[in-house]
Amino acid sequence: MAGVINSYETIVVVTAKNGEENAKAVLENVKGIISKYATLESVDEWGKRRFAYEIEKQTEGYYTLINFKAEADFTAELDRRYRINDQILRHIIVKKDPRYLEGPKAKKAAVDVEAIAVESAIEAE
């Protein structure tokens, strides 16, 4: 099934015990891997957050959400690289459902935006 491009999102939690600079270096490495083998769409750094429970005797970590498009084979390689890196405490890779990317809700939202623009233009006259 090679050749099919899917949309994914991944959340990475990097340890906070080595400081913010180390966490940024780890995230730059992750972004570099994704950029090399996939199309990087967006990166949303959530910053340092407290855990609900201890993970490996740690109470805080740096969270980052990354959206990208890639072939299905790439996610297995990305997961393998996450597991090798000791600085990454937790991670998840989720395939986005294409029905909701371009489904009726997305179309309805586009129609609503157009309707608001038309109403604004009518009121301006």
C-alpha distance (Angstrom), angle and dihedral (degrees) to the residues before:
residue distance angle dihedral
M1 . . .
A2 3.76 . .
G3 3.75 116.8 .
V4 3.81 97.6 43.3
I5 3.80 110.6 118.8
N6 3.80 116.5 -148.8
S7 3.80 132.6 -176.9
Y8 3.80 116.9 -115.5
E9 3.75 139.6 176.2
T10 3.76 126.7 -157.6
I11 3.77 131.2 -168.6
V12 3.79 117.2 -155.5
V13 3.82 125.5 -167.6
V14 3.81 112.6 -160.0
T15 3.79 122.9 -166.0
A16 3.80 116.6 -98.8
K17 3.81 96.7 -156.4
N18 3.83 93.6 89.7
G19 3.80 95.7 48.2
E20 3.76 138.3 -106.7
E21 3.82 95.6 -71.3
N22 3.80 91.9 57.5
A23 3.81 90.6 47.3
K24 3.81 90.3 52.3
A25 3.81 90.3 50.0
V26 3.81 90.8 52.7
L27 3.82 90.9 48.5
E28 3.81 91.5 48.8
N29 3.80 87.8 53.7
V30 3.83 90.8 50.6
K31 3.82 91.9 47.3
G32 3.80 89.3 49.1
I33 3.80 92.0 53.4
I34 3.80 91.9 48.2
S35 3.82 92.5 46.0
K36 3.80 91.1 50.6
Y37 3.81 96.5 52.9
A38 3.81 103.6 22.0
T39 3.80 143.7 24.3
L40 3.80 110.9 -88.2
E41 3.82 109.8 -144.0
S42 3.80 105.3 174.7
V43 3.79 143.3 -15.2
D44 3.80 120.9 -152.2
E45 3.80 114.4 -172.6
W46 3.78 109.5 -157.5
G47 3.79 94.1 -175.4
K48 3.77 131.3 -144.4
R49 3.80 115.1 -13.5
R50 3.79 134.8 176.8
F51 3.81 116.7 -116.4
A52 3.79 122.4 -123.6
Y53 3.82 87.2 -131.3
E54 3.80 135.5 8.2
I55 3.79 117.9 -80.5
E56 3.81 113.8 -162.5
K57 3.84 89.3 -19.1
Q58 3.81 91.7 -54.8
T59 3.79 127.8 118.6
E60 3.84 102.3 -168.7
G61 3.78 139.6 44.5
Y62 3.81 143.3 168.3
Y63 3.81 113.7 -104.0
T64 3.82 124.9 -154.0
L65 3.82 130.7 177.3
I66 3.82 116.1 -154.6
N67 3.83 124.9 -172.8
F68 3.79 118.3 -161.3
K69 3.81 144.5 154.1
A70 3.79 120.2 -128.1
E71 3.77 146.4 141.1
A72 3.79 116.3 -82.6
D73 3.83 92.8 -110.4
F74 3.80 91.9 63.0
T75 3.80 95.2 65.1
A76 3.81 92.1 64.7
E77 3.81 90.3 52.8
L78 3.82 91.7 46.8
D79 3.81 90.7 50.1
R80 3.82 90.0 50.2
R81 3.80 91.4 52.2
Y82 3.81 91.7 48.0
R83 3.82 90.1 53.5
I84 3.82 92.6 50.0
N85 3.82 93.9 53.0
D86 3.82 110.7 86.0
Q87 3.83 91.6 -161.8
I88 3.82 92.1 65.7
L89 3.80 109.3 83.2
R90 3.80 98.8 179.0
H91 3.79 137.2 2.2
I92 3.77 140.7 171.2
I93 3.80 132.2 -169.0
V94 3.81 117.0 -159.4
K95 3.79 128.9 -174.4
K96 3.79 110.3 -135.7
D97 3.78 115.2 -126.6
P98 3.82 108.0 -112.5
R99 3.81 90.6 -149.3
Y100 3.79 89.2 68.3
L101 3.79 96.2 40.1
E102 3.80 92.8 62.3
G103 3.79 102.0 4.4
P104 3.80 132.1 117.9
K105 3.80 93.9 -71.9
A106 3.80 91.6 55.5
K107 3.82 90.7 46.7
K108 3.81 91.4 47.2
A109 3.81 90.6 51.3
A110 3.82 90.4 51.7
V111 3.82 91.0 49.6
D112 3.82 91.2 49.1
V113 3.81 91.0 52.6
E114 3.81 90.8 50.3
A115 3.82 91.0 48.7
I116 3.79 91.6 51.6
A117 3.82 90.5 49.5
V118 3.83 91.3 50.9
E119 3.82 91.7 47.8
S120 3.81 90.6 49.8
A121 3.81 90.9 50.6
I122 3.82 91.9 49.7
E123 3.81 92.0 48.9
A124 3.81 90.9 49.0
E125 3.80 91.2 58.0
